[in-house]
Amino acid sequence: MAVNQNNYKEVEMPPSLRQTIEEIRSIMGNSMELLINEVTVSGHDCALVCSEGLVSTLNISNLILTPLTEISLGENSTPDDLCGHIQNKMLLGIDRPRATTYGEFIRFLMSGFALILIDGVCGALCFGVQGYEKRGVSPPSSEADLKGAHEAFTEVVRVNVSLVRRRMKSPTVRFELMKVGSKSNTDVCVVYDTDSVDFNMLRRVKAQLLSTKLETVISSGYLQPFLESGKKGIFHTVGTTERPDVLCSKILEGRIAVLIDGTPFALIVPTLFAENFQTLDDYNCKPYYAVFLRWLRYVGFLIAVFLPGVYIAVALYNPEIFNGRLMLMLASEEAKAPVPLAAEALIMLTIYELIREGGLRLPKAVGGTVGIVGGIIIGDAAVKSGIVSTPLLIVIALSVTASFVIPALNDGITVLRFAVLLAGAIGGFFGISLVLMILLFDLCSAESFGIPIMAPLSPFSFRAMKDVAVREGIVKLQTHNFNINRMGKRRRKENDLR
C-alpha cells in the first residue's frame, strides 16, 4: 500500500532505509524544513532526520553527530547490533522514545526530536534535542499581584510543568501528557493531586479531552467548551489562570488543571463563581483588609451590571425616589439632550466598548493612548454638545470603572449590563427583577462535573463561607482542609434524600 498524507498514521515503518526515506518525503511533500542526512556508521547505512528550526544545532553536534562517528563495532556487526549499541550503550539524549509507525515518526519529528534510521531495522530511534525559539517566563499580564510571585505561564507546556513542579515537590502531584487535535497533535498535560482529586471526575475530564474531534488546538478557548459539562450558562464553569501559584492552590483543593502547549493560560476544572472575586493578594494581607477588598469587589460587580439599568428605571418610571433638588437638576440636564435617556445610555456604552476594543487590539504603544484620549475627547464633546447629560455620563463611567475590578467576569458583565439597561428602559424595576431572577436561576442551576458553581452559597456551607463572605487568618484556614469535591457529595446526598 502506498503511503501518503492521508493514511500514514498507523502504517508500520519498513526495514528498508531507502523505502522509508522515500515515504517520509512523500508524506511531508518535500517540505523545506525537512532535513535528511544520510551517513555510514560502522559500515551500516543510516540517516539522521530532523526538522529545521525545531532542534538545537549545538546539541545535535555534541550529543549525536560526534558520538555516532566514533562508533566502531567491527566488520561482522549487524544492523540490530548497531541499533542495540546506540540504544543501550550510548546516552545520546535523556528523552529517548522509539517510533515504530509513520504517525509516531512525524509526531516526534514535529516535536523537535532527532530521529536515526538504520538500514535493516524497523522503526527509528528518537532523541530529544529541542532548540526552538520560545518566550521566557515573564510577569502575569491579567492577574497582577503585589506580594506574590511575578512568574506567569509561557507557551511551552514543558516549561509550565517545571513551574508547577518547582512549587509542588510532592510525588502525589501527577502530570499526564496526551495528544489532542487530529492534525496539530497538541501536547495537553493534565495536572492533579492524588490525595485530593476525585478519580471519577478525573476519568471524565480525560475522556472529554480524548473524545474531542478538533483538528487543531490553538488556545485554551478551543478546549474550554468541551470541559464545561452540563447546561451552558452565562458564565464559564471552567476557570483560567496564568499564575503557577494559583494553579498549585487549586489542585490541592481537588481541582484538575489542564496545561496546553502553545497557550500561556491553564484551565481549572471545576471553578466556583465566588472564586472570581478572590485574588492572591487576599492571602498576603491582614484578614480585615482582605474582607474589605473582597466586599468591594462584590459591590463593584453589582455596580458594573445594574447601575445604568437602575438609573434608567428610576429616571423613567420612579423619579420620586430622587430628592427634589436632584430631580430638578436631572430634569434640566435631560431637557437639553436631543435623544431619549435610554438611547443616550446605549450610545455611551457602545462608544465605550468601541474604544476599549480599539485600545485592546492596537499595539501597546498607542493602545492606552487611544483609550484615554478617545474617552476624554468624546466624553467632553458629548456633554458640551448636549447629546449626553452629565449625570448619565457619570453613571456610565462608574459602571465601566467597577467592571475593571473583576476582569475574569468581563464577558458576562458586558452582556448583562446591556440586558439590564434594556430591561430597565422597557419595564422599569419589574424588568430588572426579571433579569435578576434569570441570572440567579442560571447561576444556581449551573454545575461543573457535579459541582454547583454557586457553592458554598448554594448549597450553603458555613465552613466554606469563612473564605467567601470573610477571609479568616491563614492559621485557621489551614485547619479547614477545604476540598471542592465535598460540594458535589453534599449535592448528591440532598438529591438522594429527595
C-alpha positions in Angstrom: 0.0 0.0 0.0 1.3 3.4 -1.0 1.9 5.7 2.0 0.6 9.3 1.6 -0.6 12.2 3.8 -4.0 10.6 4.5 -3.2 7.0 5.6 0.3 7.2 7.2 -0.5 7.3 10.9 -0.9 3.6 11.5 1.4 2.2 8.9 4.5 0.3 10.3 7.9 1.5 9.1 9.7 -1.0 6.9 13.4 -2.1 7.5 14.5 -0.7 4.1 16.2 2.7 4.6 15.7 3.8 1.0 11.9 3.0 1.1 11.5 4.7 4.4 13.1 7.9 3.2 11.0 8.0 0.1 7.8 7.5 2.0 8.8 10.2 4.5 9.4 12.6 1.7 6.0 11.7 0.2 4.2 12.3 3.5 6.0 15.6 4.1 5.6 16.7 0.4 9.3 17.6 0.3 8.6 20.4 2.8 11.6 22.8 3.1 12.1 22.3 6.8 12.7 18.5 6.5 16.4 17.7 6.8 17.6 14.2 6.0 21.3 13.5 6.3 22.5 10.1 5.1 25.6 8.7 6.7 27.5 5.5 7.2 28.0 4.4 10.8 30.3 1.4 11.4 29.7 0.1 7.9 25.9 0.5 8.0 23.8 3.0 6.1 21.9 5.3 8.4 20.0 8.6 8.1 19.6 11.4 10.7 16.2 13.1 10.2 15.2 16.4 11.9 13.1 19.5 11.3 14.9 22.8 10.8 14.1 25.4 13.4 12.8 22.9 16.0 16.2 21.3 17.1 19.3 22.7 18.6 22.2 22.6 16.2 24.7 22.6 19.1 23.0 19.7 20.9 22.9 17.6 17.7 26.5 18.2 17.0 27.7 17.4 20.6 25.2 14.7 21.6 24.5 12.8 18.4 26.8 13.5 15.4 30.1 13.3 17.2 29.3 10.1 19.2 27.9 8.4 16.1 31.1 9.0 14.1 33.1 7.3 16.9 31.2 4.0 16.9 33.3 1.0 15.7 31.6 -2.4 16.0 33.7 -4.4 13.6 33.1 -5.9 10.2 30.8 -8.7 11.4 28.3 -6.5 13.1 24.6 -6.5 12.0 22.1 -3.5 11.9 20.5 -4.9 15.0 23.9 -4.8 16.8 24.3 -1.1 15.8 20.7 -0.3 17.0 21.2 -2.1 20.3 24.6 -0.4 20.8 23.1 3.1 20.3 20.0 2.4 22.3 21.6 0.5 25.3 25.2 1.6 25.5 25.1 5.3 24.4 23.4 8.2 26.2 22.6 10.4 23.3 19.7 12.1 25.0 17.6 12.0 28.1 14.3 11.7 26.3 14.7 8.6 24.1 11.4 7.1 22.8 11.2 4.8 19.7 8.9 5.3 16.7 7.6 2.2 15.0 4.9 3.8 12.8 5.0 6.8 10.5 2.4 8.5 12.7 4.8 8.4 15.7 7.7 9.3 13.5 6.0 12.5 12.2 4.8 13.4 15.7 8.3 13.2 17.2 9.8 15.0 14.2 7.4 17.9 14.6 8.2 18.0 18.4 11.9 18.8 17.9 13.3 15.3 18.1 16.3 14.0 16.1 15.5 10.6 14.6 18.0 7.9 13.5 17.0 5.4 10.8 19.2 2.3 10.3 19.0 0.2 7.1 17.7 -3.2 8.1 16.0 -2.1 11.3 12.3 -1.3 11.6 11.4 2.0 13.2 13.5 4.9 14.3 15.5 5.9 17.4 14.3 9.3 18.7 16.3 11.7 20.8 15.0 14.9 22.3 17.3 17.8 21.2 14.7 20.6 21.1 16.0 24.0 20.4 13.1 26.1 19.1 12.7 29.8 20.0 10.4 30.5 22.9 9.3 33.3 25.1 10.9 33.4 28.6 9.0 33.5 31.9 7.5 36.9 32.4 5.2 38.6 35.0 1.5 38.0 34.7 -0.4 40.4 32.5 -4.0 39.9 33.6 -3.5 38.6 37.2 -1.2 41.2 38.7 -0.2 40.7 42.3 1.7 42.9 44.7 3.4 40.4 47.1 3.2 37.1 45.2 5.5 35.6 42.6 6.0 37.6 39.4 6.0 34.5 37.2 3.4 33.5 34.6 3.0 30.5 32.4 4.6 30.6 28.9 3.6 29.0 25.6 5.8 25.8 26.1 4.0 23.2 28.1 7.1 21.6 29.5 8.3 24.9 30.9 4.9 25.3 32.5 5.2 21.8 34.0 8.5 22.8 35.6 7.0 26.0 37.1 4.4 23.9 38.8 6.8 21.1 39.9 9.2 23.6 41.4 6.4 24.7 43.8 4.9 21.2 44.3 7.6 18.7 45.1 5.3 16.0 46.4 5.1 12.8 44.3 1.3 12.9 44.8 1.1 15.7 42.2 0.9 14.0 38.9 1.3 15.1 35.3 -0.3 13.1 32.4 0.6 14.1 28.8 -1.8 13.4 25.9 -2.3 14.5 22.4 -5.3 16.4 21.2 -6.1 17.6 17.7 -6.1 15.2 14.7 -3.7 17.5 12.7 -1.9 19.6 15.3 -1.2 16.7 17.8 -1.1 19.4 20.5 0.5 18.4 23.8 -2.1 18.6 26.6 -1.0 18.0 30.2 -3.5 17.1 32.9 -2.3 18.0 36.4 -3.9 16.7 39.7 -3.1 15.7 43.2 -3.9 12.0 44.0 -4.6 12.8 47.7 -7.5 15.2 46.9 -8.8 14.6 43.4 -12.0 12.7 42.6 -10.9 9.9 40.3 -14.3 9.7 38.7 -14.1 13.3 37.7 -10.5 12.8 36.5 -11.6 9.9 34.2 -14.4 12.1 32.8 -12.1 15.0 32.2 -9.6 12.8 30.4 -12.3 11.2 28.4 -13.7 14.6 27.3 -10.2 15.7 26.2 -9.6 12.5 24.2 -13.0 12.5 22.6 -12.7 15.9 21.0 -12.9 15.9 17.2 -10.8 19.1 16.8 -8.2 19.2 14.0 -6.1 21.7 15.9 -5.9 23.3 19.4 -4.6 26.9 19.1 -5.6 28.3 22.5 -7.3 27.3 25.7 -10.7 28.5 24.4 -10.7 25.6 22.0 -10.9 23.0 24.8 -12.8 25.0 27.4 -16.3 24.3 25.9 -15.6 20.5 25.9 -14.8 20.7 29.7 -18.0 22.6 30.6 -20.2 19.7 31.4 -23.9 20.1 31.9 -26.1 23.1 31.0 -24.3 26.0 29.3 -24.8 29.2 31.3 -23.9 32.9 31.2 -20.6 32.4 33.0 -17.8 29.9 32.4 -17.8 26.8 34.7 -14.1 26.2 33.7 -11.7 28.8 35.1 -8.4 30.0 33.6 -5.2 31.2 35.2 -1.8 32.3 34.1 -0.2 32.0 37.5 1.5 28.8 38.6 1.0 29.6 42.3 -2.8 29.9 41.8 -2.9 26.6 39.9 -1.0 24.9 42.8 -3.5 26.1 45.3 -6.4 24.8 43.2 -5.1 21.3 42.7 -4.6 21.0 46.4 -8.3 21.6 46.8 -9.2 18.7 44.4 -9.3 20.6 41.1 -7.9 19.3 37.9 -5.7 21.6 35.8 -5.1 21.4 32.1 -1.9 22.8 30.5 -2.0 23.3 26.7 1.1 23.6 24.6 1.1 27.0 22.8 -1.0 29.0 25.3 0.1 30.7 28.5 -3.2 30.0 30.3 -4.1 26.9 32.2 -7.7 25.6 32.5 -9.0 24.7 36.0 -11.9 22.2 36.4 -14.2 22.9 38.2 -14.3 26.6 39.2 -16.7 28.3 41.6 -18.4 31.7 40.8 -17.2 33.1 44.2 -13.5 32.5 43.1 -13.8 35.2 40.5 -13.8 37.7 43.4 -10.7 36.3 45.1 -7.1 37.2 44.4 -3.7 36.0 45.7 -3.2 39.4 47.4 -6.1 38.5 49.7 -3.9 35.9 51.4 -0.9 38.3 51.7 -2.5 41.0 53.8 -4.4 41.2 57.1 -7.8 39.4 57.2 -9.8 42.7 57.9 -8.3 44.3 54.8 -8.9 41.2 52.7 -12.5 41.2 53.8 -12.8 44.9 52.8 -11.3 44.3 49.3 -13.5 41.2 48.8 -16.7 43.0 49.6 -15.5 45.9 47.5 -15.4 43.5 44.5 -18.9 42.2 45.3 -20.2 45.8 45.3 -18.2 46.5 42.2 -19.9 43.6 40.4 -23.4 44.9 41.3 -22.5 48.4 40.2 -21.0 47.2 36.9 -24.0 45.2 36.0 -27.0 47.1 37.5 -26.2 50.8 38.0 -27.0 52.0 34.4 -30.2 50.0 34.3 -31.3 51.1 37.8 -30.6 54.7 36.9 -32.7 54.5 33.7 -35.5 52.7 35.6 -35.6 55.3 38.4 -35.4 58.3 36.0 -38.2 57.0 33.6 -40.6 55.2 36.0 -39.9 56.2 39.6 -38.4 59.7 39.6 -39.9 60.3 43.1 -37.1 58.3 44.5 -34.7 61.3 43.9 -34.9 64.2 46.3 -36.4 67.4 44.9 -33.1 69.2 44.1 -31.5 66.2 42.4 -34.6 65.6 40.4 -34.7 69.2 39.2 -31.1 69.1 38.2 -31.5 65.8 36.3 -34.6 67.1 34.6 -32.8 70.3 33.4 -29.9 68.2 32.1 -32.1 65.8 30.2 -34.2 68.6 28.7 -31.1 69.6 26.7 -30.5 66.2 25.3 -32.0 65.6 21.8 -32.4 61.8 22.3 -34.3 59.7 24.9 -32.5 58.8 28.1 -32.3 55.1 27.3 -30.8 55.9 23.8 -28.2 58.1 25.5 -27.1 55.2 27.7 -26.9 52.7 24.8 -24.9 55.2 22.7 -22.4 55.8 25.5 -22.0 52.2 26.4 -21.5 51.3 22.7 -18.9 54.0 22.3 -17.1 52.8 25.4 -17.0 49.2 24.0 -15.6 50.5 20.7 -12.9 52.5 22.4 -12.0 49.5 24.7 -11.8 47.1 21.8 -9.8 49.5 19.7 -7.3 50.1 22.5 -7.0 46.4 23.2 -6.2 45.4 19.6 -3.8 48.2 18.8 -0.1 48.0 19.7 0.6 48.7 23.3 2.5 51.9 22.5 -0.7 53.5 21.2 -3.5 51.4 22.6 -3.6 53.0 26.0 -3.3 56.5 24.5 -6.3 55.8 22.2 -8.4 54.7 25.1 -7.6 57.7 27.3 -7.6 60.4 24.6 -10.7 58.9 22.9 -12.6 58.7 26.1 -11.8 62.2 27.2 -12.4 63.9 23.9 -15.6 62.0 23.1 -17.0 62.3 26.6 -16.2 66.0 26.9 -17.6 66.8 23.4 -20.8 64.8 24.0 -21.5 66.7 27.2 -20.7 70.1 25.8 -22.8 69.5 22.7 -25.8 68.4 24.8 -26.0 64.9 23.2 -25.4 63.3 26.6 -26.3 64.6 30.1 -23.6 64.9 32.7 -25.3 62.6 35.3 -25.7 59.8 32.8 -22.0 60.1 31.8 -21.0 59.8 35.4 -23.2 56.7 35.9 -21.8 55.0 32.8 -18.2 55.9 33.9 -18.8 54.4 37.4 -20.3 51.2 35.9 -17.4 50.8 33.5 -14.8 51.5 36.1 -16.4 49.0 38.5 -16.1 46.3 35.9 -12.3 46.6 35.9 -12.3 45.2 39.5 -13.4 41.8 38.2 -11.6 41.2 34.9 -12.4 37.4 34.9 -16.1 38.2 34.5 -15.7 40.9 31.9 -17.5 38.9 29.2 -20.6 38.2 31.3 -20.7 41.7 32.8 -20.6 43.4 29.4 -23.6 41.5 28.1 -25.6 41.7 31.3 -25.0 45.4 31.5 -26.8 45.9 28.2 -29.5 43.4 29.1 -30.3 45.2 32.5 -30.2 48.5 30.7 -32.8 47.4 28.1 -34.9 45.7 30.8 -34.9 48.9 32.9 -35.8 51.1 29.9 -38.7 48.8 28.9 -40.1 47.5 32.2 -38.5 49.6 35.0 -37.8 47.7 38.2 -40.0 44.9 37.1 -37.9 44.3 34.0 -34.7 44.4 36.1 -36.1 41.9 38.6 -36.9 39.5 35.7 -33.3 39.7 34.5 -32.0 39.3 38.1 -34.2 36.2 38.5 -33.0 34.7 35.2 -29.4 35.4 36.3 -29.9 33.7 39.7 -31.7 30.7 38.2 -28.8 30.3 35.7 -26.1 30.5 38.4 -27.8 28.2 40.9 -28.6 25.6 38.2 -25.1 25.5 36.6 -22.8 22.7 37.6 -19.3 21.5 36.5 -18.9 17.7 36.8 -21.5 17.6 39.5 -20.1 20.6 41.5 -22.6 23.5 41.8 -20.7 26.7 40.7 -22.6 28.8 43.3 -21.2 26.7 46.2 -20.7 27.3 49.1 -23.6 29.7 48.9 -25.9 27.2 47.2 -25.8 24.6 48.6 -24.8 26.5 51.7 -21.7 25.5 53.7 -21.0 27.6 56.7 -17.5 26.2 57.0 -16.6 27.2 53.4 -18.1 30.6 53.8 -15.2 31.5 56.1 -13.2 32.1 52.9 -16.0 33.6 50.8 -18.1 36.0 53.0 -15.0 36.8 55.0 -11.4 35.7 55.0 -10.1 34.1 58.1 -6.4 34.1 59.1 -4.1 31.6 57.4 -3.6 29.8 60.7 -7.3 28.9 60.9 -7.7 28.3 57.2 -5.0 25.6 57.2 -7.1 23.6 59.6 -10.2 23.6 57.3 -8.7 21.4 54.6 -11.2 22.6 52.0 -11.9 20.1 49.2 -14.1 21.0 46.2 -15.4 17.5 45.9 -17.3 17.8 49.2 -19.6 20.2 47.5 -20.6 17.6 44.9 -21.1 14.9 47.6 -23.3 17.4 49.5 -25.5 18.0 46.5 -25.7 14.2 45.8 -26.8 13.5 49.4 -29.5 16.1 49.1 -30.8 14.6 45.9 -30.8 11.2 47.4 -32.9 12.4 50.4 -35.5 13.9 47.9 
